Amino acid sequence: MCAMPKLSKEEAAKMMAGNQGGGGKPQAVLPEGLYCFAISDHEEKFSREATQAMLVLSLQPCTKDKQKKTAVAELEHKFYCMLPYFEDEERFRASVAGKAAAAAGVEPGSLQDVDIDAAITERFQRDAKKMRRTICSVFGGDEFPTAPMWDREVEQHIDNKGVAYTRDEANAAWEARNAAIYEACADVVNEDKDVRGYVVYGRVVADTYKGKPTSKIVALYETLPEGESLVSAKTWTGE
């Protein structure tokens, strides 16, 4: 997937207003497990350190499965999804170089441009993968073009309807699917598509913020994962 185009200075300035870089006050504590969440809002931010874009979804847990009217606003949580583009290339490259150098145990200045480019590519591939999962969890995977998976038993690419593809056909199908997901994400970021009111499932884990217990959402799902159940609302609403 290609990187999203960089924002203009005017757009970036608007998006950067009030940016907390993923920080801010701690969120309320929810017991670990799976929840049904209603999306109440979204925004785009840029991380302070690397000026990389991120899609931030505001999610409110629902006391009843798939019923957005039961969402509890007071227990709203943020879900952060990094996007494969940046606002300031120089600062972004410096941040990536610093982390790559630390991982390799060398000084940032010793890295070659090719090493930094490889680290950026790896990060964007990882972020694009999470972006695709996030967008599919919101709108539903079936809303995008079908793409086949490799079936080891028959040694062919097969889609969910049982249709077989050649390797070239499979590559073309995945390119079309990824492009459609990219466009949907761009529409959300540019406010051409409203995600408020959509319902998703999210996995909550325990976390800390400045030494105090809190919780965070680490993954979103389109449907409830097989074999798992939602955390009982009675355990987190106090009713």
Residue frames as a rotation matrix with the C-alpha (Angstrom) as fourth column:
MET 1
0.582 0.813 0.000 0.00
0.813 -0.582 0.000 0.00
0.000 0.000 -1.000 0.00
CYS 2
-0.242 -0.661 0.711 1.38
0.598 -0.678 -0.427 3.40
0.764 0.322 0.559 -0.94
ALA 3
-0.693 -0.070 -0.717 1.68
0.671 -0.426 -0.607 6.12
-0.263 -0.902 0.342 1.67
MET 4
0.496 0.868 -0.008 -1.11
0.841 -0.482 -0.243 8.65
-0.215 0.114 -0.970 1.98
PRO 5
0.095 -0.463 0.881 -0.24
0.569 -0.701 -0.429 12.08
0.817 0.543 0.197 0.52
LYS 6
-0.685 -0.397 -0.611 1.18
0.729 -0.384 -0.567 14.61
-0.010 -0.834 0.552 2.96
LEU 7
0.444 0.863 -0.242 -1.18
0.868 -0.481 -0.121 17.29
-0.221 -0.157 -0.963 4.23
SER 8
0.206 -0.321 0.924 -0.76
0.411 -0.829 -0.379 20.91
0.888 0.458 -0.039 3.23
LYS 9
-0.820 -0.568 -0.070 0.68
0.326 -0.364 -0.872 23.28
0.470 -0.738 0.484 5.84
GLU 10
-0.521 0.704 0.483 -2.78
-0.734 -0.658 0.169 24.78
0.436 -0.266 0.859 6.37
GLU 11
0.469 0.711 -0.524 -4.41
-0.363 0.696 0.619 21.39
0.805 -0.100 0.585 6.91
ALA 12
-0.093 -0.601 -0.793 -1.59
0.581 0.614 -0.534 20.24
0.809 -0.511 0.293 9.14
ALA 13
-0.886 -0.231 0.402 -1.83
-0.118 -0.726 -0.678 23.39
0.448 -0.648 0.616 11.28
LYS 14
-0.043 0.964 0.262 -5.55
-0.852 -0.172 0.494 22.79
0.521 -0.202 0.829 11.72
MET 15
0.566 0.253 -0.785 -5.09
-0.010 0.954 0.301 19.14
0.824 -0.163 0.542 12.62
MET 16
-0.359 -0.832 -0.424 -2.22
0.509 0.206 -0.836 19.92
0.782 -0.516 0.349 15.01
ALA 17
-0.301 0.280 0.911 -4.31
-0.567 -0.821 0.065 22.35
0.766 -0.498 0.406 17.08
GLY 18
0.374 0.466 0.802 -4.63
-0.927 0.148 0.346 21.03
0.042 -0.872 0.487 20.61
ASN 19
0.435 -0.247 -0.866 -2.53
-0.235 0.897 -0.374 17.98
0.869 0.366 0.332 19.80
GLN 20
0.631 -0.221 0.743 -1.56
-0.747 0.084 0.659 15.91
-0.208 -0.972 -0.112 22.83
GLY 21
-0.201 -0.795 -0.572 0.46
-0.894 0.388 -0.225 13.40
0.401 0.466 -0.789 20.84
GLY 22
0.002 0.274 -0.962 -1.50
0.002 0.962 0.274 10.47
1.000 -0.003 0.002 22.21
GLY 23
-0.874 -0.362 -0.325 -1.16
0.323 0.068 -0.944 11.70
0.364 -0.930 0.057 25.80
GLY 24
-0.202 0.823 0.531 -3.64
-0.473 -0.557 0.683 13.48
0.858 -0.113 0.502 28.05
LYS 25
-0.155 0.216 0.964 -5.50
-0.984 0.055 -0.171 12.46
-0.090 -0.975 0.204 31.17
PRO 26
-0.965 -0.209 0.157 -5.80
-0.210 0.978 0.014 8.77
-0.156 -0.020 -0.988 32.08
GLN 27
-0.348 0.877 -0.332 -8.87
-0.531 0.107 0.841 6.92
0.772 0.469 0.428 30.92
ALA 28
0.295 0.551 0.780 -11.33
-0.953 0.224 0.202 5.22
-0.063 -0.804 0.592 33.23
VAL 29
-0.767 -0.595 0.240 -10.51
-0.601 0.797 0.056 1.68
-0.225 -0.102 -0.969 34.27
LEU 30
0.429 0.830 -0.356 -12.44
-0.888 0.461 0.003 -1.11
0.167 0.315 0.934 32.59
PRO 31
0.323 -0.298 0.898 -11.95
-0.346 0.846 0.405 -4.78
-0.881 -0.442 0.170 33.51
GLU 32
-0.658 -0.659 -0.365 -9.84
-0.604 0.173 0.778 -6.65
-0.450 0.732 -0.511 30.97
GLY 33
-0.366 0.497 0.787 -11.68
0.440 0.837 -0.324 -8.42
-0.820 0.228 -0.525 28.19
LEU 34
-0.835 0.113 0.539 -13.87
0.520 -0.160 0.839 -7.84
0.181 0.981 0.074 25.16
TYR 35
-0.388 0.702 -0.597 -16.45
0.210 -0.563 -0.799 -5.09
-0.897 -0.436 0.071 24.83
CYS 36
0.058 0.470 0.881 -18.95
0.991 -0.132 0.005 -3.86
0.119 0.873 -0.473 22.29
PHE 37
-0.509 -0.318 -0.800 -18.13
0.463 -0.884 0.057 -0.21
-0.726 -0.342 0.597 21.58
ALA 38
0.642 0.636 0.429 -20.06
0.748 -0.394 -0.535 2.52
-0.171 0.664 -0.728 19.80
ILE 39
-0.489 -0.819 0.299 -17.94
0.865 -0.499 0.051 5.07
0.107 0.283 0.953 17.93
SER 40
0.413 0.656 -0.632 -18.82
0.750 -0.638 -0.173 8.53
-0.517 -0.402 -0.756 19.21
ASP 41
0.880 -0.177 -0.441 -16.26
-0.330 -0.895 -0.299 10.59
-0.341 0.409 -0.846 17.31
HIS 42
0.488 -0.811 0.324 -12.90
0.855 0.519 0.012 10.58
-0.178 0.271 0.946 15.54
GLU 43
0.879 -0.296 -0.374 -10.03
-0.329 -0.944 -0.027 12.95
-0.345 0.147 -0.927 14.87
GLU 44
0.644 -0.763 0.054 -6.64
0.539 0.403 -0.739 13.03
0.542 0.505 0.671 13.23
LYS 45
0.890 -0.451 -0.071 -3.56
-0.231 -0.579 0.782 13.88
-0.393 -0.680 -0.619 15.23
PHE 46
0.534 -0.814 -0.230 0.21
-0.135 0.187 -0.973 13.93
0.835 0.550 -0.010 14.71
SER 47
0.685 -0.374 -0.625 2.62
0.725 0.432 0.536 12.40
0.070 -0.820 0.568 17.20
ARG 48
0.927 -0.320 -0.196 4.87
-0.244 -0.911 0.334 15.06
-0.286 -0.261 -0.922 18.70
GLU 49
0.197 -0.946 0.257 8.09
-0.119 0.237 0.964 13.11
-0.973 -0.220 -0.066 18.41
ALA 50
-0.575 -0.478 0.664 7.79
0.466 0.476 0.746 11.84
-0.673 0.738 -0.051 14.85
THR 51
-0.463 0.521 -0.717 4.99
-0.639 -0.757 -0.137 14.01
-0.614 0.395 0.683 13.41
GLN 52
-0.980 0.179 -0.090 3.39
0.074 0.739 0.669 10.81
0.187 0.649 -0.738 12.12
ALA 53
-0.403 0.906 0.125 -0.34
-0.795 -0.415 0.442 10.90
0.452 0.079 0.888 11.49
MET 54
-0.979 0.188 -0.081 -2.78
0.204 0.863 -0.463 8.85
-0.017 -0.470 -0.883 13.52
LEU 55
-0.254 0.964 0.081 -6.51
-0.258 -0.148 0.955 8.22
0.932 0.222 0.286 13.42
VAL 56
-0.994 -0.052 0.100 -8.02
-0.107 0.146 -0.983 8.46
0.037 -0.988 -0.151 16.89
LEU 57
-0.271 0.943 -0.194 -11.40
0.068 0.220 0.973 6.85
0.960 0.251 -0.124 17.47
SER 58
-0.695 0.189 0.694 -13.49
-0.715 -0.283 -0.640 7.73
0.075 -0.940 0.332 20.54
LEU 59
-0.439 0.466 -0.768 -15.23
-0.035 0.845 0.533 4.57
0.898 0.261 -0.355 21.73
GLN 60
-0.363 0.423 0.830 -17.97
-0.925 -0.268 -0.268 4.19
0.109 -0.865 0.489 24.33
PRO 61
-0.997 -0.045 -0.066 -18.71
-0.037 0.992 -0.119 0.74
0.071 -0.117 -0.991 25.83
CYS 62
-0.250 0.965 -0.074 -22.26
-0.690 -0.124 0.713 -0.52
0.679 0.230 0.697 25.35
THR 63
-0.474 0.142 0.869 -24.16
-0.770 0.412 -0.487 -2.28
-0.427 -0.900 -0.086 28.11
LYS 64
0.431 0.625 0.651 -25.99
-0.104 0.751 -0.652 -4.36
-0.897 0.213 0.388 25.49
ASP 65
-0.456 -0.708 0.540 -24.39
0.392 0.385 0.836 -6.05
-0.799 0.593 0.102 22.50
LYS 66
-0.716 0.013 0.698 -24.74
0.692 -0.126 0.711 -4.15
0.097 0.992 0.081 19.20
GLN 67
0.456 0.889 0.053 -27.05
0.854 -0.453 0.257 -1.55
0.253 -0.072 -0.965 20.77
LYS 68
-0.452 -0.761 0.465 -25.34
0.636 -0.640 -0.430 1.81
0.625 0.102 0.774 20.36
LYS 69
0.226 0.626 0.746 -28.07
-0.173 -0.728 0.663 3.55
0.959 -0.279 -0.057 22.36
THR 70
0.944 0.113 -0.311 -26.74
0.257 0.340 0.904 1.84
0.208 -0.933 0.292 25.49
ALA 71
0.086 -0.985 0.149 -23.26
0.585 -0.070 -0.808 3.39
0.806 0.157 0.571 25.14
VAL 72
0.705 0.066 -0.707 -21.82
0.686 -0.317 0.655 4.83
-0.181 -0.946 -0.269 28.37
ALA 73
0.717 -0.378 0.585 -20.24
0.154 -0.733 -0.663 8.21
0.680 0.566 -0.467 27.56
GLU 74
0.783 -0.386 0.488 -18.51
-0.622 -0.464 0.631 8.53
-0.017 -0.797 -0.603 30.94
LEU 75
0.428 -0.623 0.655 -16.38
-0.030 0.714 0.699 5.47
-0.903 -0.319 0.287 30.18
GLU 76
0.986 -0.037 -0.164 -15.20
-0.167 -0.119 -0.979 6.60
0.017 0.992 -0.124 26.76
HIS 77
0.288 -0.930 0.229 -11.80
0.271 0.308 0.912 5.29
-0.919 -0.201 0.341 25.63
LYS 78
0.477 -0.243 -0.845 -9.48
-0.790 -0.540 -0.290 6.30
-0.386 0.805 -0.450 22.78
PHE 79
0.562 -0.360 0.744 -8.14
0.459 0.885 0.081 3.90
-0.688 0.296 0.663 20.17
TYR 80
0.305 -0.571 -0.762 -5.03
-0.605 -0.734 0.308 5.05
-0.735 0.367 -0.570 18.30
CYS 81
0.625 -0.105 0.774 -4.27
0.570 0.739 -0.360 3.84
-0.534 0.666 0.521 14.79
MET 82
-0.169 -0.775 -0.609 -1.06
-0.090 -0.603 0.792 5.12
-0.982 0.188 0.032 13.22
LEU 83
0.878 0.472 0.078 -1.30
0.083 0.011 -0.996 6.09
-0.471 0.882 -0.030 9.55
PRO 84
0.222 -0.868 0.444 1.45
0.843 0.400 0.360 5.62
-0.490 0.295 0.821 6.95
TYR 85
0.215 -0.314 0.925 2.30
0.636 -0.674 -0.376 9.25
0.742 0.669 0.054 6.35
PHE 86
-0.121 -0.425 -0.897 3.83
0.955 -0.298 0.013 12.20
-0.272 -0.855 0.442 8.20
GLU 87
0.880 0.465 -0.101 3.69
0.444 -0.878 -0.178 15.98
-0.171 0.112 -0.979 8.50
ASP 88
0.665 -0.733 -0.142 7.42
-0.722 -0.680 0.127 16.76
-0.190 0.018 -0.982 8.75
GLU 89
0.859 -0.295 -0.418 9.78
-0.009 0.809 -0.588 14.48
0.511 0.509 0.692 6.83
GLU 90
-0.068 -0.976 0.205 12.99
-0.341 -0.170 -0.924 15.68
0.937 -0.133 -0.322 8.49
ARG 91
-0.265 0.028 0.964 11.72
-0.964 -0.037 -0.264 15.17
0.028 -0.999 0.037 12.04
PHE 92
0.784 0.605 0.141 10.07
-0.602 0.796 -0.069 11.89
-0.154 -0.031 0.988 11.10
ARG 93
0.611 -0.631 -0.478 13.29
-0.020 0.592 -0.806 10.48
0.791 0.502 0.349 9.60
ALA 94
-0.344 -0.770 0.538 15.26
-0.601 -0.260 -0.756 11.63
0.722 -0.583 -0.373 12.66
SER 95
0.123 0.485 0.866 12.82
-0.967 0.255 -0.006 9.85
-0.224 -0.836 0.500 14.97
VAL 96
0.958 0.236 -0.162 12.92
-0.277 0.911 -0.307 6.63
0.075 0.339 0.938 12.96
ALA 97
0.278 -0.938 -0.205 16.71
-0.152 0.168 -0.974 6.79
0.948 0.302 -0.096 12.74
GLY 98
-0.279 -0.375 0.884 16.97
-0.885 -0.256 -0.389 7.23
0.372 -0.891 -0.261 16.50
LYS 99
0.464 0.548 0.696 14.83
-0.773 0.634 0.016 4.19
-0.432 -0.546 0.718 17.26
ALA 100
0.929 -0.170 -0.328 16.53
-0.093 0.752 -0.653 2.05
0.357 0.637 0.683 14.60
ALA 101
0.013 -0.991 0.133 19.96
-0.397 -0.127 -0.909 3.01
0.918 -0.041 -0.395 15.96
ALA 102
-0.121 0.006 0.993 18.93
-0.993 0.018 -0.121 2.23
-0.019 -1.000 0.004 19.54
ALA 103
0.823 0.500 0.269 17.66
-0.487 0.865 -0.118 -1.19
-0.292 -0.033 0.956 18.47
ALA 104
0.788 -0.578 -0.212 20.97
0.161 0.526 -0.835 -1.87
0.594 0.624 0.507 16.69
GLY 105
0.719 -0.506 -0.477 23.10
0.566 0.028 0.824 -0.47
-0.403 -0.862 0.306 19.51
VAL 106
-0.314 -0.817 0.483 24.77
0.947 -0.306 0.097 2.17
0.069 0.488 0.870 17.35
GLU 107
-0.565 0.066 -0.822 24.75
0.201 -0.956 -0.215 5.96
-0.800 -0.286 0.527 17.05
PRO 108
0.499 0.864 0.064 22.00
0.315 -0.112 -0.943 7.47
-0.807 0.491 -0.328 14.83
GLY 109
0.487 -0.354 -0.798 24.61
-0.692 -0.715 -0.104 9.26
-0.534 0.603 -0.593 12.72
SER 110
-0.586 -0.767 0.259 26.19
-0.476 0.586 0.656 5.95
-0.655 0.261 -0.709 11.74
LEU 111
0.036 0.686 0.727 23.07
0.416 0.651 -0.635 4.79
-0.909 0.325 -0.262 9.86
GLN 112
-0.950 -0.292 0.112 23.01
0.196 -0.279 0.940 5.08
-0.243 0.915 0.322 6.08
ASP 113
-0.518 0.790 -0.328 20.02
-0.825 -0.563 -0.052 6.52
-0.226 0.243 0.943 4.23
VAL 114
-0.354 0.361 -0.863 19.24
-0.478 0.723 0.499 3.04
0.804 0.589 -0.084 2.93
ASP 115
-0.810 0.027 -0.586 18.96
0.465 0.639 -0.612 1.77
0.358 -0.768 -0.530 6.51
ILE 116
-0.798 0.536 -0.275 16.59
-0.155 -0.624 -0.766 4.58
-0.582 -0.569 0.581 7.49
ASP 117
-0.410 0.647 -0.643 14.50
-0.896 -0.151 0.418 4.05
0.173 0.747 0.642 4.35
ALA 118
-0.543 0.165 -0.823 14.21
-0.004 0.980 0.199 0.35
0.839 0.111 -0.532 5.19
ALA 119
-0.879 0.202 -0.432 13.10
0.459 0.116 -0.881 1.18
-0.127 -0.972 -0.195 8.75
ILE 120
-0.638 0.673 -0.374 10.48
-0.602 -0.739 -0.302 3.61
-0.480 0.033 0.877 7.42
THR 121
-0.401 0.465 -0.789 9.18
-0.683 0.422 0.596 1.02
0.610 0.778 0.148 4.98
GLU 122
-0.715 0.082 -0.694 8.91
0.380 0.879 -0.287 -1.56
0.587 -0.469 -0.660 7.75
ARG 123
-0.851 0.411 -0.327 7.03
0.156 -0.396 -0.905 0.88
-0.501 -0.821 0.273 9.99
PHE 124
-0.498 0.687 -0.529 4.63
-0.837 -0.540 0.087 1.92
-0.226 0.486 0.844 7.23
GLN 125
-0.507 0.302 -0.807 3.92
-0.312 0.809 0.498 -1.71
0.804 0.504 -0.316 6.33
ARG 126
-0.799 0.178 -0.574 3.10
0.573 0.513 -0.639 -2.44
0.181 -0.840 -0.512 9.97
ASP 127
-0.741 0.517 -0.428 0.94
-0.106 -0.720 -0.686 0.65
-0.663 -0.463 0.588 10.33
ALA 128
-0.533 0.550 -0.643 -0.86
-0.821 -0.154 0.549 0.02
0.203 0.821 0.534 7.03
LYS 129
-0.670 0.260 -0.695 -1.71
0.174 0.966 0.193 -3.50
0.721 0.008 -0.692 8.23
LYS 130
-0.734 0.406 -0.544 -3.27
0.592 -0.011 -0.806 -2.15
-0.334 -0.914 -0.232 11.43
MET 131
-0.693 0.485 -0.533 -5.06
-0.531 -0.844 -0.077 0.55
-0.487 0.230 0.843 9.44
ARG 132
-0.603 0.465 -0.648 -6.62
-0.494 0.420 0.761 -2.07
0.626 0.779 -0.024 7.18
ARG 133
-0.659 0.336 -0.672 -7.76
0.605 0.768 -0.210 -4.11
0.446 -0.546 -0.710 10.18
THR 134
-0.772 0.343 -0.535 -9.20
0.259 -0.599 -0.757 -1.03
-0.580 -0.723 0.374 11.85
ILE 135
-0.637 0.531 -0.559 -11.15
-0.750 -0.596 0.287 0.15
-0.181 0.602 0.778 8.80
CYS 136
-0.564 0.423 -0.709 -12.50
-0.198 0.765 0.613 -3.36
0.802 0.486 -0.348 8.15
SER 137
-0.754 0.292 -0.588 -13.60
0.653 0.429 -0.624 -3.68
0.070 -0.855 -0.514 11.77
VAL 138
-0.705 0.483 -0.520 -15.58
-0.147 -0.816 -0.559 -0.46
-0.694 -0.317 0.646 11.43
PHE 139
-0.246 0.605 -0.757 -17.20
-0.933 -0.359 0.016 -0.87
-0.262 0.710 0.653 8.02
GLY 140
0.560 0.404 0.723 -17.03
-0.271 0.914 -0.301 -4.66
-0.783 -0.028 0.621 7.69
GLY 141
-0.469 -0.867 0.171 -14.63
-0.165 0.276 0.947 -6.66
-0.868 0.416 -0.272 5.55
ASP 142
-0.226 0.463 0.857 -17.36
0.822 0.563 -0.087 -7.59
-0.522 0.685 -0.508 3.09
GLU 143
0.702 0.490 -0.517 -17.76
0.210 -0.836 -0.507 -3.92
-0.681 0.247 -0.690 2.15
PHE 144
0.112 -0.772 -0.625 -14.49
-0.762 -0.470 0.445 -4.09
-0.637 0.427 -0.642 0.22
PRO 145
0.371 0.019 -0.928 -13.47
-0.841 0.431 -0.327 -6.07
0.394 0.902 0.176 -2.88
THR 146
0.942 0.026 0.333 -12.94
-0.175 0.888 0.425 -9.77
-0.285 -0.458 0.842 -2.31
ALA 147
0.147 -0.936 -0.318 -9.36
-0.926 -0.017 -0.378 -11.05
0.349 0.350 -0.869 -2.18
PRO 148
0.745 0.198 -0.637 -8.25
-0.149 0.980 0.130 -14.72
0.650 -0.002 0.760 -2.01
MET 149
0.392 -0.642 0.659 -6.12
-0.838 0.046 0.544 -16.52
-0.380 -0.765 -0.520 0.53
TRP 150
-0.341 -0.601 -0.722 -3.62
-0.797 0.593 -0.117 -19.29
0.499 0.536 -0.682 -0.19
ASP 151
0.696 0.593 0.405 -5.14
-0.707 0.662 0.247 -22.72
-0.122 -0.458 0.880 0.41
ARG 152
-0.303 -0.933 0.195 -2.39
-0.889 0.350 0.295 -25.21
-0.343 -0.084 -0.935 1.24
GLU 153
-0.057 0.335 0.941 -4.56
-0.091 0.937 -0.339 -28.26
-0.994 -0.105 -0.022 0.61
VAL 154
0.727 0.398 0.560 -5.30
0.504 0.245 -0.828 -27.44
-0.467 0.884 -0.022 -3.02
GLU 155
-0.323 -0.935 -0.145 -2.25
0.651 -0.331 0.683 -25.17
-0.687 0.126 0.715 -3.47
GLN 156
-0.308 0.292 0.906 -4.31
0.760 -0.496 0.419 -22.38
0.572 0.817 -0.069 -4.97
HIS 157
-0.992 0.121 -0.040 -5.52
-0.081 -0.844 -0.530 -18.93
-0.098 -0.523 0.847 -4.07
ILE 158
-0.428 0.902 -0.063 -9.20
0.737 0.389 0.553 -19.27
0.523 0.190 -0.831 -3.08
ASP 159
-0.718 0.240 0.654 -11.62
-0.411 -0.904 -0.119 -16.52
0.562 -0.354 0.747 -2.05
ASN 160
-0.808 0.392 0.440 -14.44
-0.377 0.231 -0.897 -16.84
-0.453 -0.891 -0.039 0.49
LYS 161
0.285 0.924 -0.254 -16.83
-0.830 0.105 -0.548 -17.88
-0.479 0.368 0.797 -2.27
GLY 162
0.377 -0.210 0.902 -14.64
0.125 0.977 0.175 -20.78
-0.918 0.046 0.395 -3.38
VAL 163
0.999 -0.031 -0.025 -13.38
-0.031 -0.217 -0.976 -19.06
0.025 0.976 -0.218 -6.54
ALA 164
0.400 -0.912 0.087 -9.81
0.737 0.377 0.561 -19.92
-0.544 -0.160 0.823 -7.54
TYR 165
0.926 -0.180 -0.333 -7.27
-0.295 -0.894 -0.338 -17.29
-0.236 0.411 -0.881 -8.68
THR 166
0.495 -0.867 0.059 -3.92
0.639 0.317 -0.700 -17.38
0.588 0.384 0.711 -10.43
ARG 167
-0.123 -0.617 -0.777 -1.07
0.951 -0.297 0.086 -15.63
-0.284 -0.728 0.624 -8.65
ASP 168
-0.911 -0.223 0.346 -1.40
0.347 -0.868 0.354 -12.55
0.222 0.443 0.869 -10.87
GLU 169
-0.085 0.965 0.247 -5.16
0.187 -0.228 0.955 -12.47
0.979 0.128 -0.161 -10.34
ALA 170
0.435 0.197 -0.879 -4.67
0.864 0.183 0.469 -12.80
0.253 -0.963 -0.091 -6.59
ASN 171
-0.562 -0.724 -0.401 -2.16
0.786 -0.617 0.014 -9.93
-0.257 -0.307 0.916 -6.52
ALA 172
-0.783 0.329 0.528 -4.52
0.122 -0.751 0.649 -7.74
0.610 0.572 0.548 -8.54
ALA 173
0.251 0.936 -0.249 -7.41
0.442 0.118 0.889 -8.60
0.861 -0.333 -0.384 -6.20
TRP 174
0.203 -0.245 -0.948 -5.41
0.971 -0.072 0.226 -7.65
-0.124 -0.967 0.224 -3.12
GLU 175
-0.857 -0.508 0.087 -4.30
0.515 -0.839 0.176 -4.40
-0.016 0.196 0.980 -4.73
ALA 176
-0.405 0.797 0.448 -7.94
0.081 -0.456 0.886 -3.53
0.911 0.395 0.120 -5.43
ARG 177
0.468 0.590 -0.658 -9.01
0.682 0.232 0.694 -4.41
0.562 -0.773 -0.293 -1.89
ASN 178
-0.171 -0.635 -0.754 -6.18
0.946 -0.320 0.055 -2.46
-0.276 -0.703 0.655 -0.25
ALA 179
-0.887 -0.134 0.443 -6.86
0.324 -0.863 0.388 0.54
0.330 0.488 0.808 -2.48
ALA 180
0.007 0.980 0.201 -10.54
0.208 -0.198 0.958 0.53
0.978 0.035 -0.206 -1.49
ILE 181
0.472 0.097 -0.876 -9.67
0.867 0.131 0.481 0.33
0.161 -0.987 -0.022 2.21
TYR 182
-0.610 -0.765 -0.208 -7.17
0.775 -0.631 0.049 3.14
-0.168 -0.131 0.977 1.77
GLU 183
-0.660 0.423 0.621 -9.85
0.150 -0.735 0.661 5.31
0.736 0.530 0.422 0.13
ALA 184
0.422 0.854 -0.304 -12.28
0.471 0.080 0.879 4.59
0.775 -0.514 -0.368 2.97
CYS 185
0.134 -0.469 -0.873 -9.66
0.971 -0.116 0.211 5.62
-0.200 -0.875 0.440 5.54
ALA 186
-0.854 -0.462 0.238 -8.89
0.513 -0.825 0.239 8.79
0.086 0.326 0.942 3.58
ASP 187
-0.212 0.869 0.446 -12.60
0.203 -0.408 0.890 9.60
0.956 0.279 -0.090 3.51
VAL 188
0.567 0.374 -0.733 -12.77
0.761 0.103 0.641 9.23
0.316 -0.922 -0.226 7.29
VAL 189
-0.271 -0.794 -0.544 -9.68
0.898 -0.413 0.155 11.37
-0.348 -0.446 0.824 7.86
ASN 190
-0.951 -0.117 0.287 -10.94
0.251 -0.834 0.492 14.05
0.182 0.539 0.822 5.45
GLU 191
-0.664 0.735 -0.136 -14.42
-0.048 -0.223 -0.974 13.92
-0.746 -0.640 0.184 7.04
ASP 192
-0.558 0.492 -0.669 -16.08
-0.800 -0.105 0.590 12.75
0.220 0.864 0.452 3.83
LYS 193
-0.079 0.506 -0.859 -17.27
0.044 0.863 0.504 9.62
0.996 0.002 -0.090 5.65
ASP 194
-0.025 0.180 0.983 -18.87
-0.903 -0.426 0.055 9.70
0.429 -0.886 0.173 9.11
VAL 195
-0.520 -0.243 -0.819 -18.02
0.000 0.959 -0.284 6.81
0.854 -0.148 -0.499 11.43
ARG 196
-0.811 0.243 0.533 -20.10
-0.584 -0.272 -0.765 8.02
-0.041 -0.931 0.363 14.38
GLY 197
0.205 0.955 0.217 -22.67
-0.941 0.253 -0.226 5.46
-0.271 -0.158 0.950 15.41
TYR 198
0.241 -0.194 -0.951 -20.83
-0.490 0.821 -0.292 2.44
0.837 0.537 0.103 14.01
VAL 199
0.736 0.053 0.675 -20.37
-0.641 0.377 0.669 -0.44
-0.219 -0.925 0.312 16.44
VAL 200
0.142 -0.763 -0.630 -17.17
-0.497 0.496 -0.712 -2.48
0.856 0.414 -0.309 16.85
TYR 201
0.952 0.006 -0.306 -15.70
0.243 0.590 0.770 -4.98
0.185 -0.807 0.561 19.30
GLY 202
0.353 -0.862 0.363 -12.58
-0.518 -0.504 -0.691 -4.06
0.779 0.056 -0.625 21.22
ARG 203
0.431 -0.322 -0.843 -10.08
0.664 0.746 0.055 -5.85
0.611 -0.584 0.535 23.45
VAL 204
0.657 -0.142 0.740 -9.27
-0.480 -0.836 0.265 -3.97
0.581 -0.529 -0.618 26.66
VAL 205
0.221 -0.654 -0.724 -6.12
0.680 0.635 -0.366 -4.61
0.699 -0.411 0.585 28.71
ALA 206
0.800 -0.007 -0.600 -4.81
0.531 -0.457 0.713 -3.15
-0.279 -0.889 -0.362 31.96
ASP 207
0.159 -0.748 0.645 -2.40
0.611 -0.438 -0.660 -0.23
0.776 0.499 0.387 31.68
THR 208
0.180 -0.132 -0.975 -0.83
0.882 -0.418 0.219 2.51
-0.436 -0.899 0.041 33.80
TYR 209
0.358 -0.084 0.930 -0.59
0.531 -0.801 -0.277 6.27
0.768 0.593 -0.242 33.35
LYS 210
-0.096 -0.531 0.842 1.90
-0.469 -0.722 -0.509 8.19
0.878 -0.444 -0.180 35.48
GLY 211
-0.913 -0.407 0.029 1.88
-0.247 0.493 -0.834 5.36
0.325 -0.769 -0.551 37.96
LYS 212
-0.413 0.844 0.343 -1.90
-0.666 -0.023 -0.746 5.15
-0.621 -0.536 0.571 38.19
PRO 213
-0.673 0.187 0.715 -3.97
0.388 0.913 0.127 2.20
-0.629 0.363 -0.687 36.93
THR 214
-0.105 0.668 -0.737 -5.97
-0.782 -0.514 -0.354 2.70
-0.615 0.538 0.576 33.76
SER 215
0.021 0.117 0.993 -6.92
0.380 0.918 -0.116 0.61
-0.925 0.380 -0.025 30.74
LYS 216
-0.340 -0.166 -0.925 -6.57
-0.706 -0.605 0.368 0.79
-0.621 0.779 0.089 26.98
ILE 217
0.771 0.592 0.234 -7.99
-0.213 0.586 -0.782 -0.76
-0.600 0.553 0.578 23.82
VAL 218
-0.237 -0.971 0.031 -5.36
-0.384 0.123 0.915 -2.74
-0.893 0.205 -0.402 21.94
ALA 219
-0.986 -0.071 0.150 -7.36
0.102 0.450 0.887 -4.26
-0.131 0.890 -0.436 19.06
LEU 220
-0.237 0.941 -0.243 -10.66
-0.775 -0.334 -0.537 -3.86
-0.586 0.061 0.808 17.22
TYR 221
-0.893 0.035 0.449 -12.78
0.228 0.895 0.383 -6.57
-0.388 0.444 -0.807 15.59
GLU 222
-0.705 0.682 -0.193 -15.68
-0.540 -0.340 0.770 -6.58
0.460 0.647 0.608 13.18
THR 223
0.445 0.818 -0.365 -17.33
-0.339 0.531 0.777 -9.51
0.829 -0.222 0.513 14.97
LEU 224
0.560 -0.206 0.802 -16.90
-0.799 0.123 0.589 -11.09
-0.220 -0.971 -0.096 18.37
PRO 225
-0.407 -0.804 -0.433 -13.89
-0.865 0.492 -0.101 -13.46
0.294 0.333 -0.896 18.16
GLU 226
0.309 0.562 -0.767 -14.93
-0.365 0.815 0.450 -17.10
0.878 0.141 0.457 18.07
GLY 227
0.096 -0.207 -0.974 -15.09
0.651 0.753 -0.096 -18.77
0.753 -0.624 0.207 21.45
GLU 228
-0.878 -0.422 -0.227 -14.98
0.452 -0.570 -0.687 -15.48
0.160 -0.705 0.691 23.40
SER 229
0.203 0.978 -0.059 -17.67
0.908 -0.165 0.386 -13.49
0.368 -0.132 -0.921 25.15
LEU 230
0.060 -0.102 0.993 -18.21
0.005 -0.995 -0.102 -9.91
0.998 0.011 -0.059 26.28
VAL 231
-0.918 -0.318 -0.239 -17.36
0.271 -0.060 -0.961 -8.72
0.291 -0.946 0.141 29.76
SER 232
-0.056 0.960 -0.273 -20.63
0.959 0.128 0.255 -8.63
0.280 -0.247 -0.928 31.71
ALA 233
-0.082 0.091 0.993 -21.89
0.147 -0.984 0.102 -5.06
0.986 0.154 0.067 31.98
LYS 234
0.875 0.477 -0.080 -22.68
0.122 -0.057 0.991 -5.69
0.468 -0.877 -0.108 35.65
THR 235
0.426 -0.788 -0.443 -18.95
0.896 0.300 0.327 -5.91
-0.125 -0.537 0.834 36.40
TRP 236
-0.622 -0.759 0.190 -18.15
0.780 -0.622 0.069 -2.45
0.066 0.191 0.979 35.05
THR 237
-0.253 0.588 0.768 -21.33
0.108 -0.772 0.627 -0.39
0.961 0.241 0.132 35.49
GLY 238
-0.976 -0.168 0.137 -21.81
-0.120 -0.106 -0.987 -1.20
0.180 -0.980 0.083 39.16
GLU 239
-0.205 0.975 0.087 -25.49
-0.933 -0.222 0.283 -1.93
0.295 -0.024 0.955 38.60
